[in-house]
Amino acid sequence: MNTYLIGIMFHEPESWRLWNQGIIEDYESSTGLFIEANSLEEAILWGETVGESLLWFVNDDPSLNWHELGYYCWVEPEPELSDWSHCLSFFQTVSVGTMPDLTQMTAEAYGKWQEKNTQYNSGKKIKKKEGIGAKILIFCKRILTHI
């Protein structure tokens, strides 16, 4: 069995709402999941199943169609060299057929993880390298405080 880092697209309700109001230009989110599988194809298919479940979970709406929304999965062939290299420990590992803890795949969970993975220097909080997901989360929080 091999372990693949699978990228999963989805959206959360807050970014969807802000996008529909014309406040932000991009509402999609992505997360990663290490999937143990016999083949890359098997890992991608399981990633799609998890992606749809995640979309339903975060939006509390099982009528959403992950594929019709244009979402997809991809493999990160070299996780250590990817844009996610700074947050690989955030991603869960599951085998095909095992659902991850969806509560730990949200922007909120990533924000909490990032707070725990922050360095301090001379009493000032210095964030480690932030991924695009963290930047979007910070941007959305700033906008929400002004709405």
C-alpha positions as CSV (number, residue, x, y, z in Angstrom):
1,M,0.0,0.0,0.0
2,N,1.1,3.5,-0.7
3,T,0.3,6.8,1.0
4,Y,-0.7,9.8,-1.2
5,L,-1.3,13.4,-0.3
6,I,-4.6,14.2,-2.0
7,G,-5.8,17.8,-2.4
8,I,-9.5,18.3,-2.0
9,M,-11.5,21.3,-3.2
10,F,-14.7,22.5,-1.5
11,H,-16.3,25.7,-0.1
12,E,-17.4,26.8,3.3
13,P,-20.6,28.8,3.8
14,E,-19.0,32.1,4.9
15,S,-16.7,32.4,1.9
16,W,-19.6,31.4,-0.4
17,R,-21.8,34.1,1.2
18,L,-19.1,36.8,0.8
19,W,-18.5,35.7,-2.8
20,N,-22.2,36.0,-3.6
21,Q,-22.2,39.5,-2.1
22,G,-19.3,40.4,-4.4
23,I,-17.0,41.0,-1.5
24,I,-14.4,38.4,-2.4
25,E,-13.3,37.0,-5.8
26,D,-12.7,33.4,-4.8
27,Y,-14.8,31.3,-2.5
28,E,-13.1,27.9,-3.0
29,S,-11.2,26.2,-0.2
30,S,-8.8,23.3,-0.4
31,T,-7.4,20.9,2.1
32,G,-5.2,17.8,2.1
33,L,-5.6,14.3,3.2
34,F,-3.0,11.5,3.3
35,I,-4.7,8.5,1.9
36,E,-3.3,5.0,2.1
37,A,-4.4,3.1,-1.0
38,N,-3.3,0.4,-3.4
39,S,-3.2,2.9,-6.3
40,L,-3.4,6.6,-7.0
41,E,-6.7,6.1,-8.8
42,E,-8.1,4.5,-5.6
43,A,-6.8,7.3,-3.5
44,I,-8.3,10.0,-5.8
45,L,-11.7,8.2,-5.8
46,W,-11.7,8.1,-2.0
47,G,-10.6,11.7,-1.9
48,E,-13.7,12.6,-4.0
49,T,-15.9,10.7,-1.6
50,V,-14.4,12.6,1.4
51,G,-14.6,15.9,-0.5
52,E,-18.3,15.5,-1.1
53,S,-18.8,14.6,2.6
54,L,-16.8,17.5,3.7
55,L,-18.8,19.9,1.5
56,W,-22.0,18.6,2.9
57,F,-20.7,18.7,6.5
58,V,-19.4,22.3,6.4
59,N,-22.5,23.6,4.6
60,D,-25.0,21.4,6.5
61,D,-26.5,20.7,3.1
62,P,-26.4,17.2,1.6
63,S,-28.1,18.4,-1.6
64,L,-24.9,20.1,-2.8
65,N,-23.3,18.2,-5.6
66,W,-19.5,18.3,-5.3
67,H,-18.9,17.3,-8.9
68,E,-21.5,19.7,-10.4
69,L,-19.8,22.6,-8.5
70,G,-16.6,21.7,-10.4
71,Y,-14.6,20.5,-7.5
72,Y,-11.9,17.9,-7.9
73,C,-9.0,16.1,-6.2
74,W,-5.4,16.0,-7.1
75,V,-2.2,14.4,-5.9
76,E,0.7,16.3,-4.5
77,P,3.6,14.1,-5.8
78,E,6.2,15.7,-3.5
79,P,4.4,16.9,-0.3
80,E,7.7,18.2,1.2
81,L,8.1,20.5,-1.8
82,S,4.5,21.6,-2.2
83,D,2.9,24.8,-1.1
84,W,1.6,22.8,1.9
85,S,5.1,21.8,3.1
86,H,4.6,24.0,6.2
87,C,1.4,22.3,7.3
88,L,1.7,18.7,6.5
89,S,1.2,17.8,10.1
90,F,-2.3,19.3,9.9
91,F,-3.4,16.7,7.5
92,Q,-4.9,13.4,8.7
93,T,-4.0,10.0,7.4
94,V,-6.7,7.5,6.6
95,S,-7.0,4.3,4.6
96,V,-9.5,4.0,1.7
97,G,-12.9,3.4,3.1
98,T,-12.2,5.2,6.4
99,M,-13.7,8.6,6.8
100,P,-11.5,11.2,8.4
101,D,-12.7,13.5,11.2
102,L,-14.4,16.2,9.1
103,T,-14.3,18.7,12.0
104,Q,-10.5,18.7,11.7
105,M,-10.6,19.6,8.0
106,T,-12.3,23.0,8.2
107,A,-10.8,26.5,8.0
108,E,-11.6,26.9,11.7
109,A,-9.6,23.8,12.5
110,Y,-6.7,25.0,10.4
111,G,-6.8,28.4,12.2
112,K,-6.6,26.6,15.6
113,W,-3.8,24.4,14.3
114,Q,-2.0,27.4,13.1
115,E,-2.3,29.2,16.4
116,K,-0.6,26.2,18.1
117,N,2.1,26.3,15.4
118,T,3.1,29.9,15.9
119,Q,6.5,31.0,17.1
120,Y,7.2,33.8,19.5
121,N,10.1,36.2,19.1
122,S,10.9,39.1,21.5
123,G,7.3,39.0,22.9
124,K,5.8,39.5,19.4
125,K,3.8,36.8,17.8
126,I,5.4,35.7,14.5
127,K,3.5,33.4,12.3
128,K,5.2,30.6,10.5
129,K,4.8,30.5,6.7
130,E,1.1,30.9,6.0
131,G,-0.6,29.0,3.2
132,I,-3.3,30.5,1.0
133,G,-6.1,28.9,3.2
134,A,-4.8,30.8,6.2
135,K,-4.6,34.0,4.3
136,I,-8.2,33.7,3.1
137,L,-9.3,32.9,6.6
138,I,-7.6,36.0,8.0
139,F,-9.0,38.1,5.1
140,C,-12.6,36.8,5.7
141,K,-12.3,37.5,9.5
142,R,-11.2,41.1,8.7
143,I,-14.1,41.6,6.3
144,L,-16.6,40.1,8.8
145,T,-15.6,42.6,11.5
146,H,-16.5,45.4,9.1
147,I,-19.9,44.1,7.8
